Amino acid sequence: MSFLNILNKYDNFDFEEYLRSVDDEMVLSSLEKKRLDDFDFLNLLSPKAKSHIEALAKKAHEITVANFGYTINLYLPIYISNYCSSDCLYCGFSKKNRIQRKKLSLNEIEIEAQEIAKSKIKHILLLTGESRAVTPLKYLCDAVKILKKYFSFVAIEVYPMSQEDYEVLFNSGVDGLTVYQESYDKKIYESVHISGEKSNYEYRLETPQRGAEAGFRNINIGTLFGLGHILKEAFFSGLHAAYLSDRYLGCEFGLSLPRINDAEGHFKPNHILDDVTFVQIMCAYRLFLPRVEINISTRESADFRDNLLGICATKFSAGSKTEVGGYTKAKTEPQFEISDTRKSDAVIQRIQNLGYEPVYKNWENI
Ligand code: SF4
C-alpha cells in the first residue's frame, strides 16, 4: 500500500465540519493520551485547540526533552546549480524567471565547501534546481564525493529519482534526502506546478519511500505552507511522516514547516499561516510523532526561531545562503529570501545562551 491509498481514504471527509465539531473535551482528551490516533492529531490541529496552546506547548516541550534532550542539530545548505526545467509559480528558480543561471564546476564546489567548512557544522544539504539534464546523476555523485571530504553527513534536495538512482547516490556517500510535497491537495499541486517533471504529483508523493528503500538514513519531508488549506496540509504531512516512520524503522524522519517567502516572480500565497497557528502545528506534530525531527529553517526570523527552540524544534540551519556560490561569490539570485540572516557563529552562540547544546555532527559513516 502506498501513502496515496491513505490520502484517498480522506477524499470525501468533510474537514471543515469535523474541525468545527471539535470541543474542549476532545482537545483535552487528545492532549492526555500517550499515543495519538489520526483524529487526536486533527483535534490538536483544530481551531479549538488554540485556546489550549500553552498546555500543548508545555507537553510538546516535555516530549522533546525526553526524546532529544536540550540539543539542536545544525546544518548548512549548499546550492550548486539553479537551472530548472520546471515552472513552479512560487519559486525563484522557475524556468520562466529571467535570472542569471549558474552551475558550479567541481572545482568551484570544492572552494565553496572549504569556505563552509570553516564553520563547525559537519552536516550539509546539497541543493540544485530540478534539471536532470544540467545536473545529471554523475555530476551529483561527483559533488557528493567532494563534500564528503569536508562533512560527515551529506543530504540532498534535488529532483526526485528512481530507487536505483538513489542507490547510486547512497553508495557515493549520500546519507539523507529532503523532498517536500509542497501540497497534498492534488488540484492545488497541479495549479502551481505548471510544467516540467515537478508537475507529476504521484511520483513526488512516493519519492520519500523510494529514498527509504534505497537506504538513506534520514529523510525530511513537509508541505509548503501558503499553497493549500493550512490545517489539512499539516494533517497530511503528519500522516505522511507517520506512514513512513511505521514502515522504515531504520530511518529517521523529519518534518519542516516552510512558509512561502518572497522570491523572483513575487507569488502571493493563497493561505496565510500566522505565527500562533505555526506553533500549534509544530506542537501537534510533536505529540503525534514524538521521535520525528522538527526542522526550522532561516525562512523564519531570528527571534521567532529562538522562541521555537524552547518549545520543540530540534534542527536549525544556520548562516544559510540560498544563492549558487553564495558563500564565496554570491553572483546569482536566491531561491527565496531568508529572514534569519545571522552568521552561523551568532546562531550557535544564541543556542548556547538559551541553554541548548548545538550538535555539529551526529553521524559518521565508518
Ligand atoms: S520548486 Fe524546484 S522544481 Fe520548482 S522551480 Fe523551484 S527548483 Fe524548480
Residues whose N, C-alpha, C, O or C-beta is under 5 A from the ligand:
A	BS01	SF4	C84 S86 D87 C88 C91 F93 S94 K95 T128 G129 E130 K198
